[in-house]
Amino acid sequence: MPQLPDDLDAVAVRTWCSLALEALGRERAEIDAINVYPIADGDTGTNLYLTVESAAAAVEAVFAAHETGTTAPATADAVRAMAHGALIGARGNSGTILAQLLRGMAGVLADGGDAAHLSLALTRAAAAARQAVAHPVEGTVLTVATAAAEAAQGDERELRAVVSAAYEGARAALAKTPEQLAVLGRAGVVDAGGRGLVAVLGALVEAVTGQAPVRGPRTGPGKAAAPVDGGSVVGLPVGGVPVPAGGALVEGPPVGEGPLDCPEDLDGGGPAFEVIYLLEARDEQVDRLRTRLDALGDSLVVVGGDGLWHVHVHVDDAGAAVEAGVEAGRPYRIRITHFATESGHDVRVQAEPAQRAVVVVVPGDGLAGLCTEAGATTVIARPGEPPASGELVDAIRRAHAREVVLLPNDAALRHTAAAAAEQARTEGVRVALVPTRAAVQGIAALAVHEPDRGFDEDVVAMTAAAGATRYAELAVAERQSWTMAGICQAGDILGLIDGDVAVIGADVPATARTVLDRMLAAGGELVTLVLGEDVPDAMADALEEHVREGYLAVDTVVYRGGHQRAPLLIGVE
């Protein structure tokens, strides 16, 4: 039996994230189903799952960086990674607020993981979440978080006692949510976001005590058998507009659950758009942004800090909401979903799906534009922020096709892409995963895509084109380390061919020439160069001339990749 932690160290945080993801995976369909506030077409469970998935992936990345060491990561590194991962992967109102709760906890747990620190962390988290919501409403996840924090207070208590008390306090508060929010009482269900938080706290109990908490429904008013955590759902909401299996959206990702600060009167029309984006901005700029967005619409939640923020708002003027973000700083990962009003409920516009589409993960804005022009649906993998499976599922839904070819363009995304493909298949979409390991392989595959031929034939042709493309990239060494090409020093330029360091150089142009020579020594007909935003055109011209003079009958094409991790990507077909 594994040793139980005396405090919440990095290993316990990792275990917590893993168990929370498992719990939400088991319960997300039921949590989705009981989301009746303010409308009954929510994705609360799914949004919470995707948020925790991003948090867990960030923690795993910290541990992966310590694989060669003899000690586990520091607790501060693990909790900060958890909070950052949740922030960049947050979905919907409940996911955004969970990200703020985890961020509030991380600010305290980075200094210590004993009982006193955890108790304080829960208090700080609940307060931070309330501050993030423009107009808090009781009977929601905010109420459950506050109750958990209050129950965890006390002197001279062990860690196990604190987490158990927080969990039980959250369960008790959740059972009372139908008394606080009339729409929940009428439907006979508890708050969906609050139930998700109870699942996350239950995972914390299991991580600390080694035993899953006893689960069972608590009674409440109306249809009193609505479950708190675990168990079957009864008294489900009626009158909602569910998304049919395999149904895809005309534009934007799934809408997500209803806002925490929407009025209970559901008969009137609401804003037309949901706008979500990450924002790089200073604190004082965000204060002004909150004021402006609050005047533009409702459901406003802004979470984050230290220069990175997650913004969520419902508005009629989506352009104005994005423009406000541009004035405050640099918005990215912008998602805009259009709502259509029908019979007092927000529903998603449906259209006849296309027969086939391609979904491509790209490392920068430049390639995103190129692939979009070629008819593909793109997902941008920004430096240090790989997409989660939920983001890929969103892209497959946006593609709105019966058949989809998925190009992950990164070996590290293999399992993530496989999970996304499996999820999309359960929704009735036929998905083929072509295991491309680099963006240049994806470009080669997309170049031979023909939607008019048979699906299997198209997939085989795209797979063959990708497999015939050798790939390389240039990177800057961050520290001294051993490589297959020898010892590199911090600041050296590394030339990686097919994922392995093959060249260590002093500057980008010379290293690029050496890498090209190594690759073309085995033959080739076409060289593809993808330049990062800081690489001058003159270097591309020089590399083209180098290929033209040294290798007859080899053509070169050059693309601008924009803001990407590597200064240069190279493909040889």
C-alpha positions in Angstrom: 0.0 0.0 0.0 1.5 3.4 -0.9 2.5 5.7 1.9 0.0 8.3 2.6 1.2 11.9 2.6 1.5 14.0 5.8 1.2 17.1 3.6 0.1 17.9 0.1 3.4 17.4 -1.7 4.0 17.3 -5.5 3.3 13.5 -5.7 0.0 14.1 -3.8 -0.9 17.0 -6.2 -0.2 14.7 -9.1 -2.4 12.0 -7.7 -5.2 14.5 -6.9 -5.3 15.7 -10.5 -5.3 12.2 -11.8 -8.1 11.1 -9.5 -10.1 14.3 -10.2 -9.9 13.6 -13.9 -11.1 10.0 -13.4 -14.0 11.2 -11.2 -15.1 13.8 -13.7 -14.8 11.4 -16.5 -17.2 9.0 -14.7 -19.7 11.7 -13.8 -19.5 14.3 -16.6 -22.5 13.0 -18.5 -24.7 13.1 -15.4 -23.4 16.5 -14.5 -24.1 17.7 -18.0 -27.6 16.4 -17.6 -28.5 18.2 -14.4 -27.4 21.7 -15.6 -30.6 23.6 -15.6 -29.4 27.1 -14.7 -30.1 29.1 -16.5 -30.9 26.8 -19.5 -30.9 23.0 -19.8 -28.4 22.4 -22.6 -25.3 22.7 -20.5 -21.9 21.0 -20.8 -20.8 21.7 -17.2 -19.4 18.2 -16.6 -17.6 18.2 -20.0 -16.2 21.7 -19.3 -14.9 20.8 -15.9 -13.4 17.6 -17.3 -11.5 19.5 -20.0 -10.3 22.1 -17.4 -8.9 19.4 -15.1 -7.5 17.5 -18.1 -5.4 20.6 -18.9 -4.3 21.0 -15.3 -3.3 17.3 -15.0 -1.3 17.5 -18.3 0.6 20.5 -17.0 1.5 18.7 -13.8 2.6 15.6 -15.8 4.9 17.9 -17.8 6.6 19.0 -14.6 7.2 15.4 -13.6 8.4 14.5 -17.1 11.1 17.3 -16.8 12.3 15.5 -13.6 12.5 12.0 -15.0 16.3 11.9 -15.1 16.5 13.3 -11.5 16.4 11.4 -8.2 13.9 13.6 -6.5 10.3 14.6 -7.3 9.5 18.2 -8.3 9.0 20.8 -5.6 5.4 21.2 -4.4 5.5 24.8 -5.5 6.3 23.8 -9.1 3.5 21.2 -9.1 0.7 23.4 -7.8 1.7 26.3 -10.0 1.6 24.1 -13.0 -1.8 22.7 -12.0 -3.1 26.3 -11.7 -1.6 27.4 -15.0 -2.8 24.4 -16.8 -6.3 24.9 -15.6 -6.2 28.6 -16.5 -5.2 28.0 -20.2 -7.5 25.1 -20.6 -10.6 26.4 -18.7 -13.9 25.9 -20.4 -17.3 27.5 -19.6 -18.2 29.4 -16.5 -17.7 26.4 -14.1 -14.3 25.5 -15.6 -13.2 29.1 -15.5 -14.2 29.4 -11.8 -12.5 26.1 -11.0 -9.3 27.4 -12.6 -9.5 30.4 -10.3 -10.1 28.2 -7.3 -7.0 26.2 -8.1 -5.1 29.3 -8.7 -6.2 30.6 -5.3 -5.1 27.4 -3.6 -1.8 27.3 -5.4 -0.8 30.7 -4.1 -0.9 29.3 -0.6 0.2 25.7 -1.2 3.3 26.9 -2.9 4.5 27.9 0.6 3.5 24.6 2.3 1.1 21.7 2.1 0.2 21.0 5.7 -3.2 21.2 7.2 -3.0 24.9 8.1 -1.8 25.8 4.7 -4.6 23.8 3.0 -7.2 25.3 5.2 -6.0 28.8 4.3 -5.7 27.8 0.6 -9.4 26.8 0.5 -10.4 30.2 2.0 -8.3 32.2 -0.4 -9.6 30.1 -3.3 -13.3 30.7 -2.4 -12.7 34.5 -2.0 -10.7 34.7 -5.3 -13.5 32.9 -7.2 -16.2 35.3 -5.9 -14.0 38.3 -6.9 -13.7 36.9 -10.4 -17.4 36.8 -11.1 -19.0 40.1 -11.9 -22.3 39.4 -10.2 -22.2 36.3 -7.9 -25.3 34.3 -7.3 -25.9 32.0 -4.3 -26.8 28.3 -4.9 -23.9 27.9 -7.3 -20.4 26.5 -7.3 -19.4 29.7 -5.4 -21.6 28.7 -2.5 -20.2 25.2 -2.4 -16.6 26.5 -2.5 -17.3 28.9 0.4 -18.9 26.1 2.5 -15.9 23.8 1.9 -13.5 26.6 3.1 -15.6 27.3 6.2 -15.8 23.6 7.1 -12.0 23.2 6.8 -11.3 25.8 9.4 -10.1 24.7 12.9 -7.0 24.6 15.0 -4.6 21.6 15.4 -6.2 19.5 12.8 -4.5 16.9 10.6 -4.4 17.1 6.9 -6.8 14.2 6.6 -9.3 15.8 8.9 -9.2 19.1 6.9 -9.8 17.5 3.5 -12.6 15.3 4.8 -14.3 18.3 6.5 -14.0 20.4 3.4 -15.6 17.6 1.3 -18.4 17.0 3.8 -19.0 20.8 4.0 -19.2 21.0 0.2 -21.7 18.1 0.0 -23.9 19.6 2.6 -23.9 23.0 0.8 -24.6 21.3 -2.5 -27.7 19.6 -1.1 -29.1 23.0 -0.2 -28.5 24.7 -3.5 -32.1 23.9 -4.7 -33.3 26.0 -1.7 -31.2 28.9 -2.8 -31.8 28.9 -6.5 -35.5 28.6 -7.6 -34.7 27.0 -11.0 -32.9 24.2 -9.3 -35.7 23.6 -6.9 -38.3 23.5 -9.7 -36.2 20.9 -11.5 -35.4 18.9 -8.4 -31.6 18.9 -9.0 -28.5 20.3 -7.4 -26.2 22.8 -9.0 -24.1 21.1 -11.7 -21.0 23.2 -11.2 -21.2 22.6 -7.4 -21.5 18.9 -8.0 -18.4 19.0 -10.1 -16.5 20.7 -7.4 -17.6 18.0 -4.9 -16.2 15.4 -7.2 -12.8 17.3 -7.3 -12.8 17.6 -3.5 -13.6 13.9 -3.3 -10.6 13.1 -5.4 -8.5 15.2 -2.9 -9.8 13.1 0.0 -8.8 10.0 -1.8 -5.3 11.4 -2.7 -4.7 12.2 1.0 -6.4 9.4 2.8 -6.0 6.6 0.3 -9.8 5.9 0.4 -12.5 7.2 -1.8 -15.2 9.0 0.2 -18.5 7.4 0.8 -20.8 8.6 -1.9 -24.5 8.9 -1.9 -27.3 11.3 -2.6 -28.4 13.9 -0.1 -32.0 14.9 0.0 -33.3 18.3 -1.0 -36.6 19.9 -1.9 -38.8 18.9 -4.8 -37.4 15.8 -6.5 -35.2 15.0 -3.6 -33.2 12.2 -5.2 -31.1 14.4 -7.3 -27.6 13.1 -6.7 -24.8 15.0 -5.0 -22.0 13.0 -6.3 -22.2 9.5 -7.7 -25.3 7.5 -8.0 -27.9 7.7 -10.8 -29.6 10.9 -11.9 -33.3 11.2 -11.4 -35.5 14.2 -11.7 -33.6 15.4 -14.8 -34.5 18.7 -16.3 -37.0 18.8 -19.1 -37.5 21.3 -21.9 -33.8 21.7 -22.7 -32.4 21.4 -26.2 -29.8 18.6 -26.2 -27.2 18.3 -29.0 -27.9 15.1 -31.0 -25.2 12.5 -31.2 -22.8 13.4 -33.9 -24.3 16.8 -34.3 -21.8 19.5 -35.0 -22.0 23.2 -34.8 -21.9 25.7 -37.6 -19.4 27.8 -35.8 -17.6 27.8 -32.5 -17.1 25.1 -29.8 -19.8 23.8 -27.5 -21.6 26.6 -25.8 -21.0 25.3 -22.3 -23.1 25.7 -19.2 -25.2 28.7 -18.3 -23.5 31.6 -16.6 -23.4 31.9 -12.8 -24.7 35.5 -12.9 -27.6 35.3 -15.4 -31.0 36.3 -14.1 -33.4 33.5 -13.2 -36.0 34.8 -15.7 -35.4 32.6 -18.7 -38.2 33.9 -20.8 -36.4 36.9 -22.1 -33.7 36.9 -24.8 -30.1 37.0 -23.9 -26.9 38.2 -25.6 -26.2 36.7 -29.0 -22.6 35.6 -28.5 -20.3 33.9 -26.0 -16.7 35.3 -26.2 -13.8 33.6 -24.6 -10.1 34.3 -24.9 -6.8 34.2 -23.1 -5.2 37.6 -22.5 -1.7 38.8 -21.8 -2.2 42.1 -20.0 -1.1 44.1 -16.9 -3.4 44.2 -13.9 -4.4 47.8 -14.3 -5.5 47.2 -17.9 -7.6 44.2 -16.8 -9.4 46.4 -14.2 -10.5 48.7 -17.0 -11.4 45.7 -19.2 -13.7 44.3 -16.6 -15.6 47.6 -16.4 -16.0 47.8 -20.2 -17.1 44.2 -20.6 -19.5 44.4 -17.8 -21.2 47.2 -19.6 -21.2 45.3 -22.9 -22.9 42.1 -21.6 -23.3 39.6 -18.8 -21.9 36.3 -17.5 -18.6 38.1 -17.1 -15.8 36.0 -15.4 -12.2 37.2 -15.6 -9.6 35.0 -13.8 -5.8 34.8 -13.7 -3.0 37.2 -12.8 0.7 37.7 -13.2 0.2 38.9 -16.8 -2.1 36.0 -18.0 -5.9 36.1 -17.8 -8.9 34.0 -19.0 -11.8 36.1 -20.1 -15.4 34.9 -20.5 -18.4 37.0 -21.3 -21.8 36.9 -23.1 -22.4 39.9 -25.4 -24.4 41.1 -28.4 -21.3 42.7 -30.0 -18.6 40.1 -30.2 -16.3 42.4 -32.1 -16.5 45.0 -29.3 -15.6 42.3 -26.7 -12.5 41.3 -28.6 -11.6 44.9 -29.3 -11.7 45.6 -25.6 -9.2 42.7 -25.2 -6.9 44.2 -27.8 -6.9 47.5 -26.1 -6.1 45.8 -22.8 -3.3 43.6 -24.1 -2.8 40.6 -26.4 -5.8 38.3 -26.7 -5.4 34.9 -28.2 -7.2 31.5 -28.4 -10.3 33.6 -29.2 -13.5 31.5 -29.3 -16.8 33.1 -30.4 -20.0 31.1 -30.2 -23.3 32.4 -31.7 -26.5 31.8 -29.8 -29.9 31.6 -31.6 -33.0 32.3 -29.4 -35.9 30.0 -29.8 -38.8 29.6 -27.4 -36.9 31.3 -24.6 -33.9 28.9 -24.8 -30.5 29.3 -26.3 -30.0 26.7 -29.0 -27.2 26.0 -31.4 -27.6 26.5 -35.1 -27.5 23.3 -37.1 -26.7 22.7 -40.7 -26.2 19.8 -43.0 -22.6 18.5 -42.4 -20.1 18.3 -45.1 -18.9 14.8 -46.2 -15.3 15.2 -45.2 -13.0 17.7 -43.5 -9.4 17.9 -42.2 -8.4 19.1 -38.8 -4.8 20.2 -38.4 -2.7 21.2 -35.4 -0.3 23.9 -36.3 2.5 25.6 -34.3 1.8 29.2 -35.4 -0.6 31.8 -36.9 1.1 31.7 -40.3 0.5 28.0 -40.9 -3.0 28.3 -39.5 -3.8 30.8 -42.3 -2.2 28.6 -44.9 -4.1 25.5 -43.8 -7.4 27.4 -43.5 -7.0 28.6 -47.1 -6.5 24.9 -48.0 -9.9 24.2 -46.4 -8.7 22.7 -43.1 -9.9 23.4 -39.6 -7.0 24.5 -37.5 -5.9 24.3 -33.8 -3.0 26.4 -32.8 -0.4 24.8 -30.5 1.3 27.8 -28.9 4.8 27.5 -27.3 4.4 25.6 -24.0 0.6 25.3 -24.5 -0.2 22.0 -26.3 -3.9 21.5 -27.0 -5.9 19.2 -24.8 -8.1 16.4 -26.3 -11.2 18.6 -25.6 -9.8 21.3 -27.9 -9.3 18.8 -30.7 -12.8 17.5 -30.2 -14.1 21.1 -30.4 -12.2 21.5 -33.7 -13.7 18.2 -35.1 -17.2 19.5 -34.2 -16.4 22.9 -35.8 -15.3 21.1 -39.0 -19.0 19.8 -39.2 -18.4 16.8 -41.4 -19.3 13.1 -41.4 -15.7 12.1 -42.0 -12.7 13.8 -40.5 -8.9 13.3 -41.0 -7.0 14.4 -37.9 -3.4 15.6 -38.3 -1.8 16.2 -34.8 1.7 17.2 -36.3 3.5 16.4 -33.0 4.6 13.0 -31.6 3.8 14.2 -28.1 0.1 14.7 -29.1 -0.4 11.1 -30.2 -2.4 10.0 -27.2 -4.2 13.3 -26.9 -5.3 13.0 -30.6 -6.3 9.4 -30.2 -8.5 10.3 -27.2 -10.1 13.1 -29.2 -10.7 10.8 -32.2 -12.4 8.2 -29.9 -14.6 10.9 -28.4 -15.7 12.2 -31.8 -16.5 8.6 -32.9 -18.9 8.2 -30.0 -20.7 11.3 -31.5 -21.2 9.6 -34.8 -18.2 11.2 -36.7 -15.9 8.9 -38.7 -12.4 9.9 -37.7 -9.0 8.8 -39.1 -5.9 9.7 -37.2 -2.8 10.2 -39.4 0.1 10.1 -37.0 2.0 13.1 -38.4 4.9 14.1 -36.1 5.7 17.6 -37.5 4.0 20.5 -39.2 5.8 19.9 -42.4 4.4 16.3 -42.5 1.0 17.8 -42.1 1.5 20.2 -44.9 2.6 17.3 -47.2 -0.5 15.3 -46.2 -2.8 18.2 -46.7 -1.3 18.8 -50.2 -2.5 15.4 -51.5 -5.9 15.5 -49.8 -8.8 15.0 -52.2 -12.3 15.1 -50.6 -13.9 13.6 -53.7 -12.2 10.2 -53.5 -13.0 7.4 -51.1 -12.3 8.1 -47.4 -9.9 5.1 -47.0 -8.1 6.0 -50.2 -7.7 9.6 -49.2 -6.4 8.6 -45.8 -3.8 6.2 -47.3 -2.6 8.9 -49.7 -2.2 11.4 -46.9 -0.5 8.9 -44.7 2.0 8.0 -47.4 2.8 11.6 -48.2 3.4 12.3 -44.5 5.6 9.2 -44.1 7.7 10.2 -47.1 8.5 13.6 -45.5 11.6 13.8 -43.3 11.4 16.6 -40.8 13.8 18.8 -38.9 13.7 21.8 -36.7 16.1 24.3 -35.2 16.0 25.0 -31.4 18.0 27.1 -28.9 19.5 25.1 -26.1 18.3 26.3 -22.7 21.0 24.7 -20.6 24.1 22.4 -20.9 23.1 18.9 -21.6 24.1 15.6 -23.3 22.7 15.0 -26.8 23.3 12.4 -29.5 25.5 15.0 -31.2 27.6 15.7 -28.2 27.5 18.2 -25.3 25.6 21.4 -26.0 25.9 24.6 -24.0 23.1 27.1 -23.2 22.5 29.3 -26.2 23.7 26.8 -28.8 21.6 26.2 -31.9 20.4 22.6 -32.1 19.4 20.9 -35.3 17.0 18.1 -34.7 16.3 15.6 -37.5 13.4 13.3 -37.1 13.3 14.3 -33.4 16.9 13.7 -32.5 19.7 16.2 -32.1 22.0 15.8 -35.1 23.8 19.1 -35.3 25.1 21.6 -32.7 25.9 25.0 -34.1 26.7 28.5 -33.1 24.1 30.4 -35.3 20.9 29.7 -37.1 22.0 30.1 -40.8 25.0 27.8 -40.6 23.2 25.2 -38.6 20.3 25.2 -41.0 22.7 24.6 -44.0 24.3 21.7 -42.2 20.9 20.2 -41.4 19.8 20.6 -45.0 23.0 18.9 -46.3 22.5 15.9 -43.9 18.9 15.5 -45.0 19.5 15.9 -48.7 22.4 13.5 -48.7 19.7 10.7 -48.6 17.9 12.3 -51.6 14.9 14.5 -52.0 12.8 16.4 -54.5 11.2 19.2 -52.4 12.4 21.2 -49.5 9.8 23.0 -47.3 11.0 25.8 -45.0 8.7 27.3 -42.3 10.2 30.5 -40.8 9.5 31.8 -37.4 8.4 35.4 -37.0 11.9 36.7 -36.1 13.7 35.0 -38.9 14.5 37.5 -41.8 13.5 36.8 -45.4 17.2 37.1 -46.3 18.0 33.9 -44.5 15.3 32.1 -46.5 16.7 33.5 -49.7 20.2 32.2 -48.7 18.9 28.7 -47.9 17.0 28.6 -51.2 20.2 29.5 -53.0 22.2 26.9 -51.0 19.8 24.2 -52.1 19.6 25.4 -55.7 23.4 25.5 -56.1 24.2 22.2 -54.4 21.2 19.9 -55.3 20.0 19.8 -58.9 16.2 19.2 -59.5 15.3 20.0 -55.8 12.7 22.6 -55.4 12.2 24.8 -52.3 9.0 26.4 -50.9 9.0 28.9 -48.1 6.2 29.7 -45.6 5.9 32.1 -42.8 4.9 30.3 -39.6 4.4 33.3 -37.4 4.8 33.0 -33.6 6.1 29.5 -33.2 8.4 27.6 -30.9 11.1 26.8 -33.4 12.9 29.6 -35.5 12.9 27.2 -38.5 11.1 24.0 -39.5 12.4 22.0 -42.4 10.8 19.2 -44.5 12.3 17.1 -47.2 10.2 15.0 -49.5 
